[in-house]
Amino acid sequence: MTTTTLDPAALMAHVQNNWKTSILPALSEFIKIPAKSPDFDAEWAKNGFLDQAVELAAEWSRGRKLEGATVEVIKLDGLTPTLFIEVPAFGEAPSEGTVLMYGHLDKQPEVTGWDDNKGPWKPVIEDGKLYGRGAADDGYAVFGSLGALEALQAEGISHPRCVVLIETSEESGSPHLAAYVEHLKNRIGTPNLVVCLDSGAGDYERMWLCTSLRGNVTGDLCVSTVTEGIHSGDASGIVPSSFRVVRQLLDRVEDAATGEVIVEELRAEVPPDRLAQAQAAAGVLGDGVHDKYPFQPNAEPMGADGVDRILGRTWRPTLSVTGADGLPSIANAGNVLRPETQLKLSFRLAPTTDPDVAIKALEGALTSSPPHQAQVAFKNVDGATGWNAPPFAPWLDDAIQESSEAFFGQPAVSLGEGGTIPLMGLLGESFPEAQFVITGVLGPGSNAHGPNEFLHIQMAERLTACVAWILARA
């Protein structure tokens, strides 16, 4: 028998029991698999770790008590594997609606700095947190998605048709995703709601909704002034330093004093509704806007206040230098004027900026008329589109607030995110009428991509229950 009556206590009891007895053991096994994204494992196909991760999730999914559910691992030639799950409408829900639920199973590299009792491939539960690479970003998504549906069916609560798409190239910019979306478009149908569990949270006290994502452009800036290294005492003063030329080129795209990107094509106006959301979020978070970052003693954050800092990481373009070649270690650095300097540049774009326009502008700024006629190239350039969510439909806004009040005891808060989820831009273009619920567990200290990455277990349980509530209202 199905019902439309939602009992928050009963729903939460099902969710918590599932997390304790089934999801946490599976996630712990998932952490043990070094399923690095293809950008970080050139031999991913041979090594088979991505396949192992997908098979683990598929086996767990097949064991769910979900009426009529089908679970399939799909492998297109030369592409990383994808998990596709279809759960028919349950109970009295109309059969024509579709909810698309998304996540990924590929991981970032290990990095150093983990505590002695922890490690990237070592699951550790401590103080209500599950430590290990990939559990929070984003291994829990498939488990939380199906856990929400399983709790609804256990309570006899109707829900619409749901398809779950779990990819394995997201941490590399989702280069394989579009091919799978095209391959599966007839089976996916036309979603009227998209649920993505791969976002951040300002704290662990409420549900957080992501309403915008920045785009990005990455590339390698390569500068050379001579064909080989030269004694710096002999050549300096005549031969221009490649490092100094790099500094001059970077000054063309970024104000070094403020960190403001000055290439106009990368900038965009902040919409009034996003400004209002930033103001509301800043009021909730206070110093938490910046306190979550591991600043050195006395180091100061950028931005004039909380609102300015939120907009700085969600709507304003930025430049980060994420790698370098041509620089020997300090221990091996002799008195040599080096022949070249190469930097990996990562630009974050405003959510509404066209990455192709940004790339063209950056290439012009960085390579035209170089100082001293040095050899300059901007290579291996790639870009991804940002995303700006449509306004919440009244029913969805009500369901979000109801669920956050029911399971957190606090109203939900909306906030943009500084990262990029390429699928959102793709789906926004493909399904312009769809509504979006983009949320996640990556709150303060969770340290996705870094050492001691963790999943906040209680947050994940509550968020699973919130998703169930929203699906019941869909």
Secondary structure, DSSP 8 states (H G I E B T S, - for coil): --BS---HHHHHHHHHHHIIIIIHHHHHHHHTS--B-GGG-TTHHHH-HHHHHHHHHHHHHHTS--TT-EEEEE--TTS--EEEEEE--BTTS-SS-EEEEEEE--B----S---TT-BTTB-EEETTEEESTTIIIIIHHHHHHHHHHHHHHHTTB-B-EEEEEEES-GGGT-TTHHHHHHHTHHHH---SEEEEE--B-S-SSS-EEEEEE-EEEEEEEEEESSSS-EEHHHHBTTB--HHHHHHHHHHTTB-TTT--B--GGG-----HHHHHHHHHHHHHHTTHHHHTS---TT---SSSSHHHHHHHHHTS-EEEEEEEES---GGG--SEE-SEEEEEEEEEE-TT--HHHHHHHHHHHHHSS-GGG-EEEEEEEEEE--EE-----HHHHHHHHHHHHHHTSS--EEEEESS--HHHHHHHHH-TT-EEEEE--B-TT--TTSTT-EEEHHHHHHHHHHHHHHHHH-
